[in-house]
Amino acid sequence: MNPNKLTQKSLEALQTAQNIAAENQNQEIAPAHLLYALTDQNGGLIGSLLEKTGVNTDQLLAELNTVIEAIPRVSGPGRQPGSVYISAATDQILAAAEKSAE
């Protein structure tokens, strides 16, 4: 993933996804974190598109929150607060999005 090819809104969504993962003591940014961030993004395209297609975004966010709460939490003396990485699944999604954009 080349961050220079991302829009400002995409970068903001990734940062929000990272924050959500860190707040939930998750070790990685999973697709659920990213979808939550994109859906909940103020002025973002994804939430707007979902609503226009009839998706109840409040319900989706609640369901995503349940999924995120089920992701294993990692804590302990060796873990640095806020240190998370992009999961393999999320990396594949971002790579596919980058390829599609090209």
N, C-alpha and C positions, 0 to 999 in steps of 0.2 A: 504494500500500500504506500502510495506516494502522497504525503499530506499536502504537497504543493498543488495537487490536482483536485483537492476537495474544496467545496464551497465553504463560506463562512458558517452557514447554518449546519453543514455536515460536521465541521470541526467542533461547533458548539454541542451538537448532539453526542459526538464521541466523548467530549469532556464531561457532559452530563451523565452519560453511561458509565464512565469511569467513577464519577462521584457516587452514583447509585451503588455500584459494586463495592466501593470502599465503605460506604455507610452501612452496607449489609455484611461487611466483613467477608466478602467473596474474594477469592484469589484471582479470578479472571473476569473479563468483560464478556458475558455470554450474549447470544442473540437476543434474549429477553430483555437485558439491560438496554441494548441499543434500540430495540423496537419501542420500549417504554419511553426512552428519551425522545425518539422521533415522533411518537404519537402525542406526547405531552408538550412538545416544543411550542412555545408561544410564537405565533406567526409562521409556523413551519408548514411545509407542503404536505407532509404525510398525514398528519392529523386531519387536515382539511380534506384531502382526497378520501380518506376513510369515512369521514362524516358524509361526504357527497354520495358515497356508494351505499349509504345506509347502515354503516357500522356504528354501534353504540360505543363511542370511544371511552366513556366512563367505565362501562362494563369491561371493555378490553383492558384498560389500565388496571382494574381490580384483579382481573384474571392474571395479567402479567405480574402483578405484585405477589400473587399467590405462588406463581412459578419461581420468582426471584427469592421469596422466603424459603423455598424448598432447596435452593442451591446451598451446598455445604459451606459453612462458615469456617474461616481459618483464623485462628488467633494463637497467641503464645509469644514467648520471649524472642524468638527468632524472626518474627514477622514485623515488618516495618509498617506503621499505620499508613493506609492509603496506597500501598504498593500493590498494584494490580496489573495484569497483562491481558492482552487480547487473546481470547480462546481460539483454537484452531477453527472452530465452526464460524466464529465471527470474522476471522481473517479470510476465510473462503468467501463469505458474503461480501466483504469489502473488495476482495479481488475480482469477484464476478461483477460487482457494480462498476468498478474501474474499467474493466474490459468492455462492459456494455456501453459505458460513456464514450469510449474511444470509437 
